[in-house]
Amino acid sequence: MHLPHKLTLMVAAISLLLTGCGGSGSSIDTDDISGGNQLVYTPGQYLAESKLKDYCAIPRKGIDPFSNKAYPDKVGSALHEKLWLRSWSNRTYLWYRELSDLNPAGYNVVDYFHRLKTDGKTDSGASKDKFHFVQNTADYLQQTQSGVESGYGISWHLNQGVPPRKLTVAYTEPGSPAASAGISRGDEVRFVNGVDFVNDNTDEGLAKILAGLYPSSAGESHQIVMQKVAGNQMTYNVQSADVATTPVQNVSVINTDIGKVGYLVFNSHIAIAQPQLISAIEKFGTENISELVIDLRYNGGGLLALASQFGYMVAGNNIIQDRFFEKVQFNDKYPNTNPVTGAPLQPMPFYDTVIDYNQGRLTSQALPTLGLNRVFVLTSESTCSASEAFMNALRGVDVEVIQIGGQTCGKPYGFYPADNCGLTYFTVQFSGINAKGFGDYADGFIPVEYPVYAADVKGCAVEDDFKHNLGNTAEASLNTALYFAKHHSCPVVAASVSQQVDKTDSFAAVKETGTVEFKLKQPNLLLDNRISMPILPLE
């Protein structure tokens, strides 16, 4: 099959300023390559990362607003950046043995990075590495540290990317331009900037659609025509803005025949979710709930430490009993040492106190707990990474996880974001296992009423119901969870879920065999993040 032609809307990239330095193996230590005069690609030989990092074709100048320090960038070249990526990948990539030693000549920096990944497949034939991506560092830090992203505040669900296309609103952020305009869950896109979204099959049309659906900055105005759930069409003239993310939403207590059931939507494992989760758990504790339903359908992942804290808040000490949240494994160059931090490998615990994420430190403030030995988790193909680690970790300490919804994305892997020259790169560096030694779910967790295989999770397969708002007890996934809690079985009306939507490391229109295909933008917090960061003990 020929290579697809991509109409790229924007380049992606991220960073928590957790970069590896130094080389290993057959790396070369060159005294003076800052000007690029001695810089060459030699097959099989890898320059030390420390001799290449922060040498940039276009150095940033001034003070980094996130660190209040001067940018580390020095005058270099694109070859510096590409050879740094090559050395860094050879040292830290989980499947480094499956990388071809590709000559960087003829590629720009981002294209070269996209080729530094394995072509291997999972048991089902899917790509083993679906999670290789890059984004502008400043944009990522704005999203993860402040929870702000330019746009309308819409999370989309792509039902079909080729004509006749179908794109549905999964949810909107509270107070966002979309919510204020009246756009709501279940609305389907019909026209964007005058272009027929459903049927247009031209590069020009898709470029206009992408520009309208994914504005690159605040203050852009675009016209979107929506088919409402009620059947009528509405035209919206919406202006993009810097939208604040609310990762924890719809916190409620539902009175049922079997007692009080807590429900919350958790959409992103970012630092600002910590106080929101604590508040929700405290509310559930005060209300003395007997069951908990956690809606992770649109949670692509994020901070593992936060997933660990949430797991602790759900289960508590009496159930966890000093067992760990997750043990990470790097490539065979680092059997006992973390290649990024240099620290000895130790399992991540279930963190039981508040974390100061700005300083990366534990505090002395204890987290509230519910002491539950069973939890319901609502899932979809967008449930990924740290969300899957949360499920796997609870199963590892014998908390019964009941899965309602769709097969998860399948990412038992993670990475340390690495910033270089204003782009932050994500490449898979570790895999994770729970306290029982299980981590083999590369094809996702699958809800099955009568589990057979290790990645089968007891529960019910249910189509995402866009006709009802999240938290509405008539909404299919929540309704099924409540039914299962009472009857210990799936209702006969539970529907089979559709096939997973392939993920992509960019959002673009892709033209293959004459058909223009719309690819969905990566979920909030970009693509399926499973971010690890050092957490220092309380001093």
Salt bridges, closest charged atoms under 4 A:
ASP29 OD1 - LYS51 NZ 3.67
GLU49 OE2 - ARG91 NE 2.43
ASP54 OD1 - LYS53 NZ 3.00
ASP73 OD2 - ARG60 NE 2.76
GLU98 OE2 - LYS128 NZ 2.91
ASP101 OD1 - ARG86 NE 2.78
ASP129 OD2 - HIS132 ND1 3.91
GLU149 OE2 - LYS521 NZ 2.41
ASP187 OD2 - LYS228 NZ 2.75
GLU188 OE2 - LYS166 NZ 3.44
GLU188 OE1 - ARG190 NH2 3.36
GLU204 OE2 - LYS208 NZ 3.89
GLU220 OE1 - HIS222 NE2 2.95
ASP257 OD2 - LYS486 NZ 2.81
GLU287 OE1 - LYS260 NZ 3.02
GLU291 OE2 - ARG374 NH2 2.44
ASP295 OD2 - ARG297 NH2 2.59
GLU326 OE1 - ARG530 NH2 2.21
ASP332 OD2 - ARG97 NE 2.90
GLU381 OE2 - HIS157 ND1 3.62
ASP398 OD2 - ARG323 NH1 2.94
ASP398 OD1 - LYS436 NZ 2.50
ASP419 OD2 - ARG60 NH2 3.60
ASP464 OD1 - ARG185 NH2 2.95
ASP464 OD1 - ARG297 NH1 2.79
ASP465 OD2 - HIS468 ND1 2.77
GLU475 OE2 - ARG297 NH1 2.83
ASP505 OD2 - HIS114 ND1 3.17
GLU517 OE2 - LYS519 NZ 3.64
GLU539 OE2 - ARG361 NH1 3.22
